[in-house]
Amino acid sequence: MNVSKPVIIFITVILFSILLTAFDHQHFSGIDGELEENNFSTKLFHRLYLTLTTFTSVGYGDIYPISVKARSVIMLMFVILLCEFFYIES
């Protein structure tokens, strides 16, 4: 199957954003703390922000993982990002 490289990155970002909706403020500092609406689309937006912040290596400051489960997911994101980077460069 010949899938374009940007499509692979896009799918990965969306999948991790959806995966992170399982985590709440007990796992991440600065997330969902003062949400006006606590619905799925708002949570997904904040997780998309966290995923893109991680994938672009911008760094954390406002949202960061504090639990072991959350840090494990972020480390998995790092590994997948590195694999995608080497795949794109090959």
Long-range contacts (C-beta under 8 A, 24 or more apart in sequence): 5-84, 5-87, 5-88, 8-84, 8-87, 9-55, 9-84, 9-88, 12-55, 12-80, 12-81, 12-84, 13-48, 13-51, 13-52, 13-55, 14-48, 16-47, 16-51, 16-73, 16-77, 16-80, 17-44, 17-47, 17-48, 17-50, 17-51, 18-44, 18-47, 19-73, 20-47, 20-50, 20-51, 20-73, 21-47, 23-47, 23-67, 23-69, 23-70, 23-73, 26-67, 27-65, 27-66, 27-67, 27-69, 27-70, 28-63, 28-64, 28-65, 28-66, 28-67, 28-70, 29-63, 29-64, 29-65, 29-66, 30-62, 30-63, 30-64, 31-63, 51-77, 54-78, 54-81, 55-81
